[in-house]
Amino acid sequence: MVSLDDAVIARLKTHGLNFEIYVDPDLALSYKQGEQVDLKDVLAAECVFKDASAGDRAAEESMKKALGASDLNAVADVILKKGELHLTTEQKKNMLEARRKQIVSIIVRNAINPQTKTPHPPSRIESAMEEAKVHVTLDKSAKEQVDKILKALQPLIPIRFEKVQVAVKIPAAHTGRLYSVLREYGEVKKEEWVGQEQYCLVEIPGGVQDELYDKLNSLTHGEVKTKLVK
């Protein structure tokens, strides 16, 4: 539970009445956008106020009349989904920067340069976003904004979301551990044993190629062999 010092007020005015709760700004925004967040983690105080700053609590009768319930979770749910979230300028700035980084991370993980079939580094995506003057908002999740931003980048750099297939040859001594790694990164489409080596064909998001290669080489001290399948 966030401390009151770091909390903000979520407010709903309805039926001529005012209802307020103290909430974690980041988690409250995620909850408001429909993400799976536990209400007990969102709330900074287990109380509904008619004036949070003055510490005046809302009456149960008022909540039942205006919101149809007086249970804390039920009331908080209505306030968060239908009310307003009051963020400070600094909080908005920090949250927008975090949202921008989330978007960059999604694009870097899934996108490639279709001309070279290689990933784009984060710095290239960030520069292109600045050049395209893309607008990042808190009103939508990072995933909801990615498609629009990707289209804005395409006139500036060769980029598209694409999955690639990588052939991996694994020495017998490393098969158990590396096979689980391949499944973490993507979908194993084919596998077979030839002598003492396991051959796998794995389909992964285009942007994680280098990350996967580094992980495999680190775990096998360079004994694994990989090849991008065209």
N, C-alpha and C positions, 0 to 999 in steps of 0.2 A: 504494500500500500504506500502510495506517494505521501510525502509529508505535506502539511498545509502550506508551508513556505513555498513549495514548488508547484502547488496546485493552482488551477484556475476555476472560474465559475462557469457552469453550464446553466442556462436560464431558459425558462419557458413561460410565456405570458399567454394565458387563455382564460376565457370566461370571466374576465375582469380581475383575475388573480395572478399572482407571481410565484413561481416555484424555482428554487435554485439548489444546486448541489456542487460540492467541491470535488474536482476530478483531476486525474493525471492528464495533462494536455495531449500527450502522444497517444496514449491508449484510448482516450475519449474520442479522438479523431478517427482512430482505427475502428472503434466500435460503431461510430456514426456512419462509417463507410461500409458497414456490413461484414467486417472481418470477425473471425472467431476470437473474441476476447472475453475473459471472465470479468463480470461486473465487480467482483470483490477486489480485483486488481485496479479497476478504473477509479473507484471511489476513494477519496481522501478522507472522508468523514461519513459515518453511517447515520446520516441525518438529512432530511429535506427541510430547506429554509424558505421563508417568504422574503427574507432579507438576510443573505449570508453574511454580509459585511457587519451587520448589527447583531448577528447571532440570533435573530428571531425565527423560531421554528414554524413551519407550516402546520396548520391544524389537520387532523385526520379527516374531519368532515369536509374541509375544503378540498383535500386531495381526492376524496371519494366523489365529490360533486363534479369537479373539473376534469379529473383524470380517470375516474372509474375504478380507482384502487388506492389503498393507503400503504400497501406493502412496499418496502424500500426498493427492492429490485424491480418491481413492476413500475413504480413511479420513475425511478432512475432511467429505465429503458425508454419510457415515453419522453422524458426531458432530453435525453441524449439524441434520440432519433428525430424529434420534432422541434427541439429548441435550438438556441444559439450557443456557440462555444466562444467564450471571450478570452482571446489570447493577447499577450503583450506583444509589442513590436519586436522585441528580442526573441521571444518564443516563436513568432511567425518566421523570422529570419532563419533561425536555427532549424526549424522544421522544414522549411522550403529547401535549405541546403541538404538536409538529410534525404528529402524526397528526390532531389536532383541526383544524388549519389546512388539511390536505389534504381533510378531509371538508367543511369550509366551502366550500373552493374548488370542489369537485365539485358541491355543491348550488347555489352561486351561478351556476355556468356553465350548469346544466341546468334550473333551476327558474324558474317565473314565478308571479306572482299571477294566478290564473285569472280573477279579476274584472276586472282592468285590462289583462291581457296584458303586463304590464311586469315586468322583473327585480326581485328583492329585493337590496338592498345587503348586503354582508358583515356589517355591524354588526347588521342586523335578524336575520340567521340566527344570529349568535353570541348575541344576547340571547335569542332563542327557545330555543336549545339550553340556555342557562343556566336559563331558566325551566322547561323541561321536565326539567331535571336528567338529561340524557342521559349515559350511561356510555360513554366511549371507551376501547377496549382495544388493547393491543399484540398480542394473540393473533390478531387478524384484520386484514386490510388495510383501508385507507380505503374502497375500493369495496365490500368485503363488509359494511361497517357502515352504508352510506348508506341503504339501503331502510328499515331498522329506525328510524334516526334521523329520516328524512323522515316516517314515520308518527307519530312522537312529536311532531313539530312541527305537524302538520295541525290538531289541536284548538286551537292557539294562534294560528296565522296562516293566511290562505288561500294555499296553496302546492301545487304539483304539478309533476312533470317533464313538460315539453311542448316539442315542436319547433314553431317558427313559420315562416311563409313571408313573405319580404320581396321586394317588387318593386323592382328597381334600374334606373335609367336612367343610362347612362354615355355621356358625350361621346366621340366617336371618338378624340380625342387621348389618352384615358386607358384605353381598352378592354383592351389587353394586360396592363397592370400590375394593373388592378382585377379582371379576370376571375380571375387567379391568387389574389388575396386572397379573393374569394368562395369559391373552392374550398378554401382553407385553413380557412375558418370553417364550411362546410357543403357541401351538395350542390346543384349548379345543376340545377334541375328543367326549366327552359325557357329558351330564348334566341332572340332574333331581332333583325334589324337593321331600323330604320325611319329612312330617310334617313341622317343622319350620327350616329345614336345607337344604342347597343346596349341592348336591354331584356333583363334577366335576372330569373328568379324563382328565388330561392335559399332552401333550407330549412336552418335553423340551430337549435342548442340555444337555448331561449328566453332563457336568462340572458345570452347574449353580444350581445344586440341593441345596447345602448349602445356596447359596445366596437367592434362592427363599424361603426356609424355614425360614430364618432369617427375610426376608421382611414380610412374612405372619404373623409370630409370633409377630413382632414388631407392626404391624397395628392392631392386635386383642388382644394384651396383653396375647398371648398364648392360646386363645380360639379356634383357628383353629386346625384341626387335619389332618395330612398328612400320606400317606403310599406309599412307593415305590412298584409299581406293578411289580412282577417278570415276 
